Amino acid sequence: MEVELWRDGDSACDTLASLPNDFRNIEEEGPSNGAISRRGTLHVNPDSKYRRFSDQLSFRTARSSISAARGSAMMSFRSSMAFSFITAQSNPSKLSLATRSAASTPAARKENHWIQILKRRGLLPPDSLEQNWSGKGQHVEFTNVKKVPLEPEGRDLSAMVDVVTCRRIRLARKRIFFRDKLSREEAADEVSHLQRLNHAHIIRVIGTYVLPAARSVNILLYPVAEYNLETFLDEIWGAELSADITWTAAQLFSKASPLSPFQLSALSSLSSFFTCLTNTVAHLHGAAAYVIKHMDIKPTNILVRDMHASSALPHPTRFKAYLSDFGIARSYDSAAAADTASRTAFTRTWAAPEVVANAYADDDDDARDVRRGLPADVFSLGAVFAEMTCALAGSWHLAELRRARERNIDGDRSFQGNRAAVVGLLEILDDLRGFQSGGGKADVADREMFFVFPIPLCVRMMSLDPDERPEAKEVVGELRRLRGWGKGLPDDSCCAGVADALEPAL
């Protein structure tokens, strides 16, 4: 695995994203006639007759005791102790002031190291922002695994991620093992970034939990996606590549290839990912209060969700892309502060040349002082766009891109190590596109093509010199300008939305 342990400086992000509290008031039983639609979202009016989610779960507390406490101005300390959970997040609005004070005192509960880290970093949200999935708060320590209100589906998304269900909500559970105190801080970094971000194309954190004996933390994420970008491209062209059937851009543009309905919808959606992912990275790099450097943009960290199969939320295309895995991301007060020289973890295949040079330089080497900032993310995004572009051009071009990187005599499969070969293949596609749209045999208008991303812009994004790469916001502006010329680029209205609302499994 191409990673190295490191620790880069993080500056504080002071503002929590105002995500809707989807778990606050939802119905215990499934919908019936006249009830909430199964395909509807789980937002419920605060004045709803349905009780809070935390009231629905049965732990060690008695529901009748809480009901009796509502009309009293004071409650005995013994009673208050019966309702104080390991986190003081259960349901303070329905307890008396004396109870809330007692439950929040150190004597009432013992916080473990994970909760202490989150508390110190200001990551325990107030009740109004809390995603109370557990009935005990958003970030919880359970005393026993049997008390965790999650049902595993038996489906693993990766070695560290599986799918669980919490009251009909499907969540991805990511387990991070604690090697030392530093790894706890790194896990808190990922929670910090996701909890403060609220964007339509970024996965959202629902909560975390730990168990006393386990040296790990479990992070619950939403939504669950059917693919990542790597498996999505394999799903589009895998059968053709396995059977050695290769379609070229010319065949696709002339409608000569027999594409399946899935391939048509997948390729159409893929062409929209350029705009969506660029807007997402621009959001990270241009946030008002802070700047986030992702540092690990690659196909396996881009999730693809089938909106028709798993969601009732409106979306312009069948498939939707999400940026995920902020495990090695870092936040800064400004773009200038994001230029750092310390060694970082990275995935070599998709990493920028300055990142690779710095990692393998000796301590007395000049390359050791090379600074890496936000342009490193732009290079990685450009490499991803190169693969997406070849996939849109046809199965032959996708296979040729992979073969071109495999021909490296030094065994280097990275984009920065094979930039000349990658750029050469992209320029061939650019010439072909000009021929097709300029009166060639196929004579197909731009808007009828899947292949729409401006290749010269992609080449600039992969410049070896960081100063020559465009900023993410410049790429967004260029795509909007091209769309204004009627070039067939998909609308980016979905990128202005907030994180997906929770929905019950269909």
C-alpha positions as CSV (number, residue, x, y, z in Angstrom):
1,M,0.0,0.0,0.0
2,E,1.5,3.3,-1.1
3,V,1.1,5.3,2.1
4,E,3.4,6.8,4.7
5,L,2.6,7.8,8.2
6,W,2.8,11.6,8.8
7,R,1.4,14.4,10.7
8,D,0.8,17.8,9.0
9,G,-0.3,20.9,10.8
10,D,-4.0,21.5,11.1
11,S,-5.6,24.8,11.8
12,A,-8.9,25.0,13.7
13,C,-12.2,25.1,11.8
14,D,-14.6,26.8,14.2
15,T,-18.0,26.4,12.5
16,L,-20.0,23.2,12.4
17,A,-22.1,22.6,9.3
18,S,-25.8,23.2,9.9
19,L,-26.9,19.7,8.8
20,P,-30.6,18.8,9.4
21,N,-31.2,16.6,12.4
22,D,-32.8,13.8,10.5
23,F,-32.8,11.4,13.5
24,R,-34.4,13.9,15.8
25,N,-38.1,13.1,15.3
26,I,-38.9,10.0,13.3
27,E,-41.5,7.3,13.6
28,E,-40.7,4.0,15.3
29,E,-42.9,1.8,13.2
30,G,-42.8,1.4,9.4
31,P,-45.2,3.6,7.4
32,S,-48.8,2.5,6.9
33,N,-51.7,3.9,5.0
34,G,-51.7,7.6,5.4
35,A,-48.3,7.5,7.1
36,I,-45.0,8.7,5.9
37,S,-44.1,7.4,2.4
38,R,-41.4,4.8,2.3
39,R,-39.7,6.7,-0.4
40,G,-40.0,10.0,1.5
41,T,-37.2,11.6,3.5
42,L,-37.2,11.4,7.3
43,H,-37.5,15.1,8.0
44,V,-40.4,15.6,10.5
45,N,-41.7,18.8,11.9
46,P,-40.5,19.6,15.5
47,D,-44.1,19.8,16.6
48,S,-44.8,16.3,15.3
49,K,-46.7,13.8,17.5
50,Y,-43.9,11.3,16.9
51,R,-41.4,11.1,19.8
52,R,-37.7,11.6,19.4
53,F,-35.6,8.8,18.1
54,S,-33.8,8.5,21.4
55,D,-37.2,7.9,23.2
56,Q,-37.9,5.0,20.9
57,L,-34.8,2.9,21.9
58,S,-34.9,0.8,25.0
59,F,-31.6,0.9,27.0
60,R,-31.2,0.7,30.7
61,T,-33.6,3.6,31.5
62,A,-37.4,3.3,32.1
63,R,-39.7,5.2,29.8
64,S,-42.2,5.6,32.6
65,S,-39.6,7.3,34.8
66,I,-38.9,9.9,32.2
67,S,-42.6,10.6,31.8
68,A,-43.1,11.0,35.5
69,A,-40.2,13.5,35.6
70,R,-41.7,15.8,33.0
71,G,-44.0,17.6,35.5
72,S,-41.5,17.9,38.3
73,A,-39.3,20.8,38.8
74,M,-36.7,18.7,40.6
75,M,-35.6,15.1,40.4
76,S,-33.6,13.1,42.9
77,F,-29.9,12.5,42.1
78,R,-30.5,8.8,42.0
79,S,-33.2,9.2,39.4
80,S,-31.0,11.5,37.3
81,M,-28.2,9.0,37.4
82,A,-30.5,6.4,35.9
83,F,-30.9,8.6,32.8
84,S,-27.4,9.8,32.4
85,F,-25.8,7.9,29.5
86,I,-22.1,7.7,28.8
87,T,-22.5,10.7,26.6
88,A,-24.6,13.6,28.0
89,Q,-26.5,13.8,24.7
90,S,-29.5,11.6,25.3
91,N,-32.5,14.0,25.5
92,P,-31.7,17.0,27.7
93,S,-34.8,18.9,26.6
94,K,-37.0,16.5,28.4
95,L,-35.1,16.4,31.7
96,S,-35.2,19.0,34.5
97,L,-32.4,21.6,34.9
98,A,-31.1,19.7,38.0
99,T,-31.0,16.5,36.1
100,R,-29.1,18.0,33.1
101,S,-26.5,19.6,35.5
102,A,-26.0,16.3,37.3
103,A,-25.7,14.3,34.2
104,S,-23.0,16.6,32.8
105,T,-20.8,16.5,35.8
106,P,-17.6,14.3,35.7
107,A,-19.0,12.2,38.6
108,A,-22.0,11.2,36.5
109,R,-20.0,9.6,33.8
110,K,-16.5,8.7,32.8
111,E,-15.5,9.8,29.3
112,N,-13.2,7.6,27.3
113,H,-10.2,8.9,25.3
114,W,-12.2,9.2,22.0
115,I,-14.9,11.3,23.5
116,Q,-12.4,13.4,25.3
117,I,-10.6,14.1,22.0
118,L,-13.8,15.1,20.3
119,K,-14.8,17.3,23.3
120,R,-11.4,19.0,23.3
121,R,-11.7,19.8,19.6
122,G,-15.2,21.1,19.8
123,L,-16.7,18.2,17.8
124,L,-19.5,17.3,20.2
125,P,-22.4,19.2,18.6
126,P,-25.2,20.9,20.6
127,D,-28.5,19.1,20.7
128,S,-30.0,21.3,17.9
129,L,-27.3,20.0,15.4
130,E,-26.8,16.5,16.8
131,Q,-27.5,13.5,14.6
132,N,-28.9,11.3,17.5
133,W,-28.7,8.0,15.6
134,S,-28.0,6.0,18.8
135,G,-30.5,7.5,21.3
136,K,-27.4,8.4,23.4
137,G,-26.0,11.1,21.2
138,Q,-24.0,11.4,18.0
139,H,-20.7,10.3,19.4
140,V,-21.0,7.4,21.8
141,E,-19.2,4.8,23.9
142,F,-21.2,1.6,24.2
143,T,-20.4,-0.7,27.1
144,N,-21.4,-3.8,25.1
145,V,-21.5,-4.6,21.4
146,K,-25.0,-5.9,21.9
147,K,-26.2,-2.4,22.8
148,V,-25.2,-0.9,19.4
149,P,-28.4,-0.3,17.5
150,L,-27.1,-1.4,14.1
151,E,-27.9,-4.4,12.0
152,P,-25.0,-5.5,9.7
153,E,-26.1,-6.4,6.2
154,G,-23.1,-8.8,5.7
155,R,-21.8,-6.7,2.8
156,D,-18.3,-5.4,2.8
157,L,-17.4,-2.3,0.7
158,S,-13.7,-2.7,1.5
159,A,-11.4,-4.1,4.1
160,M,-12.4,-1.4,6.6
161,V,-16.0,-0.5,5.5
162,D,-19.2,-2.5,5.7
163,V,-22.9,-1.7,5.4
164,V,-25.2,-1.5,8.4
165,T,-28.8,-0.5,9.0
166,C,-30.1,1.8,11.7
167,R,-33.9,2.0,11.7
168,R,-34.2,1.4,8.0
169,I,-31.4,3.9,7.2
170,R,-28.5,2.2,5.4
171,L,-25.1,3.5,6.6
172,A,-21.5,2.8,5.7
173,R,-19.5,1.8,8.8
174,K,-15.8,2.6,8.6
175,R,-13.5,1.1,11.2
176,I,-10.2,2.8,12.0
177,F,-7.8,1.0,14.2
178,F,-5.8,2.9,16.8
179,R,-2.1,2.2,16.5
180,D,-1.2,5.0,18.9
181,K,-2.3,8.4,20.2
182,L,-1.5,9.9,16.8
183,S,-4.0,7.6,15.0
184,R,-6.7,8.8,17.3
185,E,-6.1,12.4,16.3
186,E,-6.0,11.4,12.6
187,A,-9.4,9.7,13.0
188,A,-10.7,12.8,14.7
189,D,-9.4,14.9,11.7
190,E,-11.6,12.9,9.3
191,V,-14.6,13.4,11.6
192,S,-13.8,17.1,11.9
193,H,-13.7,17.7,8.2
194,L,-16.9,15.8,7.4
195,Q,-18.9,17.2,10.3
196,R,-18.1,20.7,9.2
197,L,-18.7,20.2,5.4
198,N,-22.2,20.4,4.0
199,H,-22.1,19.8,0.2
200,A,-24.2,17.9,-2.2
201,H,-21.3,15.9,-3.4
202,I,-19.5,15.1,-0.2
203,I,-20.5,12.2,2.1
204,R,-21.7,13.2,5.5
205,V,-20.8,11.8,8.9
206,I,-23.7,10.6,11.0
207,G,-21.8,9.7,14.1
208,T,-19.1,7.6,15.7
209,Y,-19.0,5.0,18.5
210,V,-16.4,3.1,20.4
211,L,-16.3,0.0,22.6
212,P,-14.3,-0.2,25.8
213,A,-12.1,-3.2,24.8
214,A,-11.7,-2.4,21.1
215,R,-8.7,-0.3,19.9
216,S,-10.7,1.2,17.1
217,V,-13.4,3.8,16.3
218,N,-16.4,3.2,14.1
219,I,-17.4,6.1,11.8
220,L,-20.9,6.0,10.3
221,L,-21.2,7.6,6.9
222,Y,-24.1,8.4,4.5
223,P,-25.0,7.6,1.8
224,V,-24.1,4.0,0.9
225,A,-23.0,3.9,-2.7
226,E,-23.1,1.0,-5.1
227,Y,-19.8,1.8,-6.7
228,N,-16.6,3.8,-6.5
229,L,-15.4,5.4,-9.7
230,E,-12.9,2.6,-10.4
231,T,-15.5,-0.2,-10.1
232,F,-18.0,2.0,-12.0
233,L,-15.8,2.3,-15.0
234,D,-15.2,-1.5,-14.9
235,E,-18.9,-2.0,-14.8
236,I,-19.3,0.1,-17.9
237,W,-16.6,-1.5,-20.0
238,G,-15.6,-4.6,-18.1
239,A,-17.5,-7.1,-20.3
240,E,-16.1,-5.6,-23.5
241,L,-12.5,-5.6,-22.2
242,S,-12.8,-9.1,-20.9
243,A,-14.1,-10.3,-24.3
244,D,-11.4,-8.2,-26.1
245,I,-14.2,-6.1,-27.7
246,T,-13.0,-2.5,-27.9
247,W,-15.1,0.4,-29.1
248,T,-13.4,3.5,-30.2
249,A,-14.6,7.1,-29.9
250,A,-15.4,7.2,-33.7
251,Q,-17.7,4.2,-33.3
252,L,-19.4,5.7,-30.3
253,F,-19.9,9.1,-32.0
254,S,-21.3,7.5,-35.1
255,K,-23.7,5.4,-33.0
256,A,-22.2,2.2,-34.5
257,S,-21.6,0.5,-31.2
258,P,-24.5,-1.4,-29.5
259,L,-24.5,0.2,-26.1
260,S,-26.8,-1.2,-23.4
261,P,-29.3,1.0,-21.5
262,F,-27.0,0.8,-18.5
263,Q,-24.0,1.9,-20.5
264,L,-26.0,4.8,-22.0
265,S,-27.2,6.1,-18.6
266,A,-23.8,5.5,-17.0
267,L,-21.8,7.3,-19.7
268,S,-24.3,10.2,-19.6
269,S,-23.9,10.4,-15.8
270,L,-20.1,10.1,-16.1
271,S,-20.0,13.2,-18.3
272,S,-21.7,15.2,-15.5
273,F,-19.1,14.1,-12.9
274,F,-16.5,16.6,-14.4
275,T,-18.5,19.5,-13.3
276,C,-19.7,18.0,-10.0
277,L,-16.2,17.0,-8.9
278,T,-14.7,20.3,-9.9
279,N,-17.3,22.2,-8.0
280,T,-16.7,20.0,-5.0
281,V,-12.9,20.5,-5.0
282,A,-13.5,24.3,-5.5
283,H,-15.7,24.2,-2.4
284,L,-12.9,22.6,-0.4
285,H,-10.3,25.0,-1.6
286,G,-12.5,28.1,-1.3
287,A,-14.5,27.8,1.9
288,A,-15.0,31.2,3.6
289,A,-13.7,30.2,7.0
290,Y,-11.1,27.6,6.1
291,V,-9.4,25.8,3.3
292,I,-9.2,22.0,3.1
293,K,-6.5,20.1,1.1
294,H,-7.8,16.6,0.4
295,M,-4.5,15.1,-0.7
296,D,-5.9,11.7,-1.8
297,I,-8.2,12.3,-4.7
298,K,-8.4,9.1,-6.7
299,P,-11.1,6.9,-8.2
300,T,-11.5,4.6,-5.2
301,N,-12.2,7.7,-3.1
302,I,-15.0,8.9,-5.4
303,L,-18.3,7.1,-4.7
304,V,-21.0,6.6,-7.2
305,R,-24.6,6.1,-6.1
306,D,-27.4,4.8,-8.3
307,M,-30.1,7.4,-7.5
308,H,-32.9,5.6,-9.3
309,A,-32.3,2.4,-7.3
310,S,-31.7,3.8,-3.8
311,S,-33.2,7.3,-3.6
312,A,-36.3,9.3,-4.2
313,L,-34.4,12.5,-4.2
314,P,-34.5,14.4,-7.5
315,H,-31.2,14.3,-9.5
316,P,-30.6,15.3,-13.1
317,T,-28.7,12.0,-13.9
318,R,-29.2,8.4,-12.8
319,F,-25.8,8.3,-11.0
320,K,-24.3,10.8,-8.6
321,A,-20.7,11.2,-7.5
322,Y,-19.5,11.9,-4.0
323,L,-16.0,12.8,-2.7
324,S,-15.1,10.6,0.3
325,D,-12.2,9.5,2.6
326,F,-10.8,12.7,4.3
327,G,-8.5,10.6,6.4
328,I,-5.4,12.4,5.4
329,A,-6.9,15.7,4.5
330,R,-5.8,18.8,6.3
331,S,-7.5,22.2,7.0
332,Y,-5.9,25.6,7.0
333,D,-6.8,29.2,7.5
334,S,-5.9,30.2,4.0
335,A,-4.6,28.9,0.6
336,A,-1.1,30.3,1.4
337,A,-1.0,28.3,4.7
338,A,-1.8,25.1,2.8
339,D,1.7,25.2,1.2
340,T,3.5,22.8,3.4
341,A,6.9,21.0,3.1
342,S,6.5,18.2,5.6
343,R,6.3,14.7,4.2
344,T,2.7,13.4,3.6
345,A,0.9,10.1,2.9
346,F,0.0,9.7,-0.7
347,T,-1.1,7.2,-3.4
348,R,1.7,7.3,-5.9
349,T,-0.5,6.5,-9.0
350,W,-2.5,9.7,-8.6
351,A,-0.1,11.9,-6.7
352,A,1.3,15.2,-8.0
353,P,5.1,15.1,-9.0
354,E,6.0,17.5,-6.1
355,V,4.4,15.2,-3.6
356,V,6.4,12.1,-4.9
357,A,9.6,14.1,-5.2
358,N,9.4,15.3,-1.6
359,A,8.6,11.8,-0.3
360,Y,11.6,10.1,-1.8
361,A,14.1,12.9,-1.3
362,D,17.0,12.7,1.2
363,D,16.9,15.1,4.1
364,D,19.7,17.1,2.6
365,D,18.2,17.1,-0.9
366,D,16.7,20.3,-2.4
367,A,13.6,18.4,-3.3
368,R,13.0,17.9,0.5
369,D,12.1,21.6,0.6
370,V,9.5,21.5,-2.2
371,R,6.2,22.8,-0.9
372,R,3.0,21.2,-1.8
373,G,-0.3,23.1,-1.7
374,L,-3.7,23.1,-3.3
375,P,-2.3,22.6,-6.8
376,A,-1.5,19.0,-5.8
377,D,-5.2,18.3,-5.5
378,V,-5.7,19.8,-9.0
379,F,-3.1,17.5,-10.5
380,S,-4.8,14.4,-8.9
381,L,-8.2,15.6,-10.2
382,G,-6.7,16.1,-13.6
383,A,-5.4,12.5,-13.6
384,V,-8.9,11.2,-12.6
385,F,-10.4,13.3,-15.4
386,A,-7.9,11.8,-17.9
387,E,-9.2,8.3,-17.1
388,M,-12.9,9.5,-17.2
389,T,-12.2,11.1,-20.6
390,C,-10.8,7.9,-22.0
391,A,-13.7,5.9,-20.6
392,L,-16.1,8.3,-22.3
393,A,-14.2,7.9,-25.5
394,G,-14.6,4.1,-25.6
395,S,-13.3,0.9,-24.2
396,W,-10.3,0.9,-26.4
397,H,-9.1,4.3,-25.2
398,L,-9.6,3.3,-21.5
399,A,-7.6,0.1,-22.1
400,E,-4.9,2.0,-24.0
401,L,-4.5,4.6,-21.2
402,R,-3.8,1.8,-18.8
403,R,-1.4,0.0,-21.2
404,A,0.5,3.3,-21.8
405,R,1.2,3.5,-18.1
406,E,2.2,-0.1,-17.8
407,R,4.8,0.2,-20.6
408,N,7.0,2.3,-18.3
409,I,10.4,0.6,-18.2
410,D,11.0,1.5,-14.6
411,G,7.7,-0.1,-13.5
412,D,6.2,3.3,-12.6
413,R,2.5,3.2,-13.2
414,S,1.8,6.8,-11.9
415,F,0.3,9.6,-14.0
416,Q,3.1,12.0,-13.1
417,G,5.7,9.4,-14.2
418,N,4.0,8.8,-17.5
419,R,2.6,12.2,-18.2
420,A,4.0,12.4,-21.8
421,A,2.3,9.1,-22.8
422,V,-1.0,10.2,-21.1
423,V,-1.0,13.6,-22.7
424,G,-0.2,12.1,-26.1
425,L,-3.3,9.8,-25.9
426,L,-5.5,12.7,-24.8
427,E,-4.3,14.9,-27.7
428,I,-5.2,12.2,-30.1
429,L,-8.7,12.2,-28.7
430,D,-8.8,16.0,-29.0
431,D,-7.9,15.8,-32.7
432,L,-10.6,13.1,-33.2
433,R,-13.2,15.2,-31.5
434,G,-12.3,18.2,-33.7
435,F,-12.7,16.0,-36.7
436,Q,-16.0,14.6,-35.6
437,S,-17.6,17.9,-34.8
438,G,-16.0,19.7,-37.7
439,G,-17.8,18.0,-40.6
440,G,-16.2,14.6,-40.6
441,K,-17.9,11.4,-41.6
442,A,-19.9,11.2,-38.4
443,D,-20.7,14.9,-38.3
444,V,-22.3,14.7,-34.8
445,A,-23.0,17.8,-32.8
446,D,-21.1,18.3,-29.5
447,R,-24.3,17.9,-27.4
448,E,-24.8,14.5,-28.8
449,M,-21.4,13.3,-27.6
450,F,-20.6,11.8,-24.3
451,F,-17.1,13.1,-24.7
452,V,-17.4,16.7,-23.6
453,F,-14.5,17.7,-21.3
454,P,-12.1,20.2,-22.8
455,I,-8.9,18.2,-23.1
456,P,-6.4,21.2,-23.2
457,L,-7.8,22.1,-19.7
458,C,-7.2,18.6,-18.5
459,V,-3.6,18.7,-19.7
460,R,-3.1,22.0,-17.9
461,M,-4.4,20.4,-14.7
462,M,-1.7,17.8,-15.0
463,S,1.2,20.3,-15.5
464,L,4.4,19.3,-13.9
465,D,4.9,22.8,-12.6
466,P,2.3,23.6,-9.9
467,D,2.2,27.2,-10.8
468,E,1.0,26.4,-14.3
469,R,-2.1,24.5,-13.1
470,P,-5.4,26.3,-12.9
471,E,-7.1,26.7,-9.6
472,A,-10.3,24.6,-9.1
473,K,-12.4,27.7,-9.3
474,E,-10.9,28.6,-12.7
475,V,-11.8,25.1,-14.0
476,V,-15.4,25.7,-12.8
477,G,-15.5,29.0,-14.6
478,E,-14.2,27.5,-17.8
479,L,-16.8,24.8,-17.7
480,R,-19.5,27.3,-17.2
481,R,-18.3,29.4,-20.0
482,L,-18.3,26.4,-22.4
483,R,-21.8,25.5,-21.3
484,G,-22.9,29.0,-22.1
485,W,-21.7,28.3,-25.7
486,G,-24.0,25.3,-25.9
487,K,-21.3,22.7,-25.8
488,G,-23.5,20.1,-24.3
489,L,-22.0,20.2,-20.8
490,P,-24.4,19.0,-18.1
491,D,-26.0,21.6,-15.8
492,D,-24.3,22.0,-12.4
493,S,-27.4,23.1,-10.4
494,C,-27.1,20.0,-8.2
495,C,-23.7,21.2,-7.0
496,A,-25.3,24.2,-5.1
497,G,-27.3,21.9,-2.8
498,V,-26.6,20.6,0.6
499,A,-25.8,17.1,1.8
500,D,-28.4,14.4,1.0
501,A,-31.2,14.0,3.5
502,L,-31.5,10.6,5.1
503,E,-33.9,8.2,3.5
504,P,-35.2,4.7,4.5
505,A,-33.9,1.8,2.5
506,L,-36.1,1.0,-0.5
